[in-house]
Amino acid sequence: MPRASGVAVADSIDSAQMADQTHREALLSRRKRRRSLAGSSPARCTGCGDAIPPERRQAVPGTPLCADCATDHERRARQQRR
């Protein structure tokens, strides 16, 4: 009999772990979906109108600027701080 109750305990622990894993995966999936929606970048730079390469949009989600305009923007911001 003790063995049977040991199996029942293990089964309930396994069930709890599976439920916890399922819950975590659902949370991660929702978070990933929200990030992809919130972090989507425009295809065109708001500074110059040129296309923003897909690699940049993927590397810097949500960026409205191409690399050149971002560099110019950062340079101007540094100069204003001086």
Protein Blocks (a to p, Z undefined) as FASTA:
>chain_A
ZZmmmmmmmmmmmmmmmmmmmmmmmmmmmmmmmmmmmmpccfbdfklopacdfklmmmmg
hiabdfklmmmmmmmmmmmmZZ
